[in-house]
Amino acid sequence: MQVRLEQVTKTFAGSKNTQATAVKELDVTIASGKLVGLLGPSGCGKSTTLFMIAGIHDVSEGHIYFGDHDVTALPSDKRGVGIVFQNYALYPHLTVWDNIAFPLLNAKEMKKRLKQRFAELSPPMANFKAYIQRLVEEAAKLVELTAYLDRKPAELSGGQQQRVAIARAIVKNPSILLLDEPLSNLDARLRVQTRDEIKRIQKQTGITTVFVTHDQDEALSICDEVIILKDGVLQQQGPPQEVYDHPANQFVAEFLGSPQINLVGGSIKANKLYLGNEEWFALPESLSDQPVNIGVRYENIRPDRENRKQAFEATVTSIARTGGTSTVQVRLADGQPMRLHRDSDDVLQEGDRVRLYARPRTVYIFNAEGEKILQ
Ligand code: ATP
């Protein structure tokens, strides 16, 4: 099911008649069957956006469509969404089986829909209870918890508990699955495992899934697309690699990538780019003279072995070796720092003066407002 937000704004009433806009005129389309990450720093409006799609928060302005259907005024339980929260919200006194079956047995709207689906089964089943049993078992199998159905949540690992929460959301056969920071309570190892599980489950079911995270690694590794927000405003949407390679502005360039992109001050004078005070290269197109921020990802900077005209001077200030690669910190002629990656067996030493090079097409140029003006 496609999800479309059209000019969606959410304003919360604050104390003393103040108003806070959490999401502003958001226009996004989430294609059917995709796993899409809502990404951005704390407070940028990710959860608010997810809760508006879920129908937990109403929208202040704008419209939300599921397919062609305007669901803006539809209550949450009639939207056919499954939601997984950060804290799992499992019932501690119930078994895994009962936790998964809970939404099937206890929500009036769901029961009505289930009875209808049961009546339309082909081939038909004789017994409604057996139908519920089958649905719970299918969901448990999908999240690989068949062997744990009799356990209570406290007898499971954090990752397993989160999978129960996912099974409980999926058992309802939702047309949209919404995950709010589903991995943030897990330790690093389980987080990687569970995020891969989420990807597998999403691909297997094909359910359109929106995944909120502030962790860019998480989003970049499993999402088909990312939507990046800042202060409630859309910055960019696209496949992770495309957004990484072609950030729309300085905020996105800095937000994506670890280590963070190198950003150094420079300027444009007479259509030439200056890095600090040093002329770097002639611009491929005409731009007005101005101070700029220059962004280059660490993996795109390398020592110049061919005496290129476009190389620039730097001094190695430190080298941190980690496994097969090292992170080399350098200082430019005017003192600005930069970082690059080398193989650990590279011959660079602290104190070396080096000439560095980056292909002009891997260099982003931002104006003083952080807007991209080149690349
Ligand atoms: P985090 O990563 O910290 O969870 P987020 O990106 O999910 O952040 P939201 O929770 O959507 O951000 O919040 C966006 C903005 O709206 C914040 O400034 C927050 O303080 C505000 N906000 C969220 N919920 C409410 C509320 N119920 N009442 C008032 N303001 C709220």
Residues whose N, C-alpha, C, O or C-beta is under 5 A from the ligand:
A	BS01	ATP	F12 A13 A22 P41 S42 G43 C44 G45 K46 S47 T48 T49 H214
